[in-house]
Amino acid sequence: MHVEHLRWSVSGTLRILDQTRLPGEERWLEINRLDALVEAIRSLRVRGAPAIGIAAAMGLVAILRSRGAVGDTGEGPERAAGAGASARERFLSRVDETAAVLADARPTAVNLRWAMDRMRRRAHRAQGGPEAVLTSLRGEAQAIWDEDRATCNAIGEHGQALMRPGIRVLTHCNTGALATGGIGTALGIVHLAAERGLGPHVWVGETRPLWQGARLTAWELGRAGISHAVLPDSAAATLMAERKVDIVLVGADRIARNGDVANKVGTYALAVLARHHEVPFYSVAPTTSFDPACPTGAEIRIEYRDAAEVTAPFGVPVAPAGSPAFNPAFDVTPAALVTGYVTERGMVHPPFEE
């Protein structure tokens, strides 16, 4: 059973499943305001590199459609004559401004900026006034979603080359349906393997500080009936030492031109452990997560988050009041530690430049 977490509402707003409430509550939010969508992205109510790109594209349409966004643009018959050009320019300016704010909501994942650049290009190519441009933007947002669904399926198919009966997969963070527009990336490979009777077992790293593995990945696997167990992030070394891990599959928020991978913090540590214990380590991501404009991982801007996520996660104090914390949301795994990359176009192995 694959999870649905994004929807269009009947009135054209964006509906998202609030992932900060999972697994305890399945709460849907309706969004048609810029501040609300930025907050939802930054607070991880919607998360995962492909998913935030899709949500931002859909949300851009909902925001522009909302009262006051299209506004008095000259689309009415009484103002049609002579007003269309200036109304179009004003609307395109609004598109650009809104897309720029959304693109900066989270800096590390390349998919968000990619989606906003694509939506802006579509708006400027569209013919007609604001309503016609908005209709074109809705079609583009839906296309981004549909393409990601097909991408996830293709990634899952290519990833079957790594699967075998009874395989034991270690994963990190959440790379399933909740992070994408389809069945997922790394977890999508596992879902297809399970559907085909291979009986995979998933070791689910809890993924501190917000437990995206324990809360979200375990929730998805439980709904799908796939064998799994949650472990403390620090226990991965013991599992590998005991030869209980056959492969590590992780996602990616951005992959630099040289193959360095930015992903949820803790990924780098898993890559080091995997290399030491001779466990294959694969990064699984759509080609939209590859950033050829970024030479190496050193140029990737890493997001740092509030100390309270570490010292008082979900509002529960676990450290003395006022304790400082080091809380990067991502780390960078050098390409030299990556066995290969699984994309919708197939698998890529080092040397990455070739």
N, C-alpha and C positions, 0 to 999 in steps of 0.2 A: 504494500500500500504506500504510494508516494504522496507526500504532503503537499498541499496547495497553500501558499502563504501570500499570494498577490492576487488582487482581483480589480476589475473595473466595477464600480457600482452602477446601478440603473441611471443615476443622475450624472454620471461621468466623473465622480471623484475616485481617487485612489484608495483602495482598501488594503491594509496590510495586517498580517497576523503579528501581534506584538510579541517578539521573541524574548523580551526581557521577562515576560510572565510565564514562559514555559519552563518546566512541564506542568506546573500546577494549574494554570488557567489558559484556556484558548480564547484570547480576547482580540477582537478585530477593531482596528482604528480606521476612521474615514478621514482622509487628508485632502484639503484643497487650499491650504495656505503655505506660503514659502517657509515661514518660521517653524511651522509644525513639521514639515518634511525634513528640514535641516536638523531639527532636534531628534527626529526619529532615526536619521542616519547616524548622527553623532552618538546617540545613546544606545545604538545597536538594537533598536526595535526592529529594524530591517538591517541585515548584515550579509557578508559574503560578497566578494568582488563582483561576480556577475549579477547578483541580485540587486545590489545597490545601483548598478548602472541601469537595470530595467526599471526599478522603482523610481529613480530620478527622471527617466524618460516619461513614464506614465504620470508621475507627479507634476512634471512641467506642464503637461497638457491640462491636468486638473486645476493647477494654479492659474493658468492663463484663462481657463474657462470660467473660473469663479467670478462672482459679482465684483465688478470694478476692475477686473484684470483686462478684459477686452474693452469694456466700458463704452464711452461715447466715441466710437471710431468711424462714424460716417457710413456704417453699413446699412442703416435704415434707408428706405426709398426717398424720404424727404431730404436726405443729405447725400445721396449717391452721386449726384452730379458735382464734379469738381473737388470732391473730398477724398476720393479713393487713394490717391498717391500719398498724401500726407498721413492718412489713417494707416496705411500699410507701413510706412516708415516708422511711425510711432509704435506700432505693434511689434515690428521686427526689433526695434530697440529694446522693448520690454522682454522679448524672447532672449536676446543676448544677455541682458542684465540678470535675468532670473537664472539662466543656464550657468552663468559665471559664478553666482553664489552657490548653486548646487554642486558645481564641479569642485569647489573648495571645501565642501562639508567634511570630507575625509581625504587626506593628502596622499596616502600611500598606494591605494588600489588604483591602477591605471584605467580600469573599466569605467569608472565614474566619469572621468574627464573624456574618455573616448565616446561614451554615450552622449554626453552633452555637446561635444563637437559635432557628432553626427546629427543630432537634432537641430542644431543651429544651421548646419549646411542645408538640411532639408527645408527649413523655414525660408531661407533666402532663395532657394531654387523654386519654391512653390509659386504658382500663379494666383493672382487675385488678391482680394482684400483679407482682413484679419480672420474672418470666419473660414474662408477657403484655406488659408495657411494653417489654421488650427485643425481643420479636418485632415490636412496632409500630415500634420505632426502626430495626430492620434494614430494614423496608419503606420507612421514610422516607429512609434513606440511599440505598437503591437508587433511590427516586424522584428524589432530587436528582441522582444520576448520569444516570438516563434523561432527565431534563428537560434537563440540560446537553448531552447528545448531540443532542437535538432542537433545542436552541438553536443549537448550532454549525452544524447543517445549514441552519437558517433564516438565520443570519448569512451563510453562504456563498452562499445563493441571492440575498439582497438585494444582496450585494456584487458580483454579476455585472454589475450596472448600471455598475460602474466599469471593467470589464474590456473589452479589445478584442484582436484578434489581435496577437501579438508584443509585448504590453505589457511594459515593464521596471519591475519593482517593487523599491523599496528597503524593507527591513524591518529591525527591530531586536530584539534579544533572541530569545526563542523564543515564538511564538504558535500553535504547531501542536498536534498531538494530545498531545504531552508536557505541554502546559500546561493541558489541558482534559479533559473526559470524552468528547469526540467528535473531530471532524476538525480542530478548532482554530478560532481566531477570524480574525485577519488572514491567517494562513497557510492556513486553511480555504478562504478565498476563492480563493487561488491554486490549491489542490488541485482545486477544482471547475472552475476555468477550464482547468487542464491536462487534466482528464478529458474536457472538452468540446472539446478540440482547438484551443484558442486559443494554445497554445505560449508561455506566459509565461516570462520570464526573471527570476530573483530575485537582486538584489544583497543579500548577507547581511552585515550589519554584524557584526563579530566580537563586540562587546558585552563590553567590559572591566568588571570585572577577571576574571570567571569564564568568559568566552567562551561564553555560552549560544547565541550565533549560530553561531560557528564549530564548536562541539562538537555542538549539538543541532539547530539549524535545518538546517545543512548535512547532518547525518546523516539527518534526515527527508526532505529534498528528494532526497538521493541514493537512498534506498530507493524513493522514488516515481518516480524517473527524470525529475525536473523540472530544467530548465536553471538553473544557479545559479553564482555565484562569491562567495567570501568576500573581504571587504576590511577593511583597518584602519578603525576608526571614524573616524579623522581624514582618511580619503580620500573621505568622502562629499561634501565640498564640491567637490572636483575633478570627481567624476562629474556632479554637478549643473551645474557650470560648462560641462562639455563636452556638455550636453544629452543625457545617457545615462540619465536617470531620468525616467519618466513619472508616477509616483505614489509616495508614501510611505504605507505601511500599518503601523501600530503597534498594540499592544494597550493595555490600561489595567488598573491594579490598583485604582484608585479614580477616579471622576469626580465632582467637586463639583457642587453645585446650579447654579452659574453656568457649568459646562462646563470648568473647569480640570481637566487630566488628570494624575494621578500615574502614572508608568510607570517602567520601568527607566531608571536614570541614563544620560544621553546622548540621551534622547528630546527634551528641550527644545532641545538644540543642533540636532538634525535639523529641528525645527519652524522655528527661526530661519533655517536654511539654505534650507529649502523656501520660506519666504515671500520671501526675497531673490531666489531663482532662479525664482519663480513656478511652483513644483511643487505640485500638490494634496497636502494632508497630512490623512489620515484616521485617527481613532482608532476601533478596532474592538473592541467589548466587549459582553457580555451586559448586560441591564438590572440584573442583580444587582451589577454593578460600579459602578452609579450610587448615590450616597449623598446623598439629598435633605436629610439632617440636617446635612450639611457645607456651609456657605454658599459658601466659596471654597477654592482650593488652599492658601491660607495656614493653614487650620485642619487640614490633613492632616498627621498625624504621620509623619515620614520616618524610616525605619530606617537606622541607621549600623552598619556592619559592621567586623569586625576588620581592623586595618591590614595584617596579614600577607597578606590576599587581594590587596593591591596590591604590597607589598614582597617577598613570597615566594609568588607564586601556585602552588598545588598543591605547596607545599613547596620550590619552587625559588627561592633568593634572587636577586633582580634589583636590589636596592637595598642600600646599606650597612646592616649590622646596626644595629638601633636607630633607623633612620629613621622618623620619624612619618609618617602618611599621612592623607589626607582621603578617606573611603570611604563616601559615601552610597549606599544601594542604589537609591534612586529620585530623580527630580526631578519638578518640576511644570511642565507646559506651559500657559501662559495660554490661555484659550478663544479669545482674539483671533487666535491663530496656527493654530487648527484649522479646516480647510475644512469638515469634517463628521464625523459619528459614524455608524458602521454597527452596528446592533443587530438582535436577532432580530425586532423589530417593524418594521424598516425603517430608512431613513436619516433623520438629523436634521441640519439645517443651521442656522447662525446666522440670527437672534439666538437663542441657546440658551434663554433664559427663556421664549420663546413656544412 
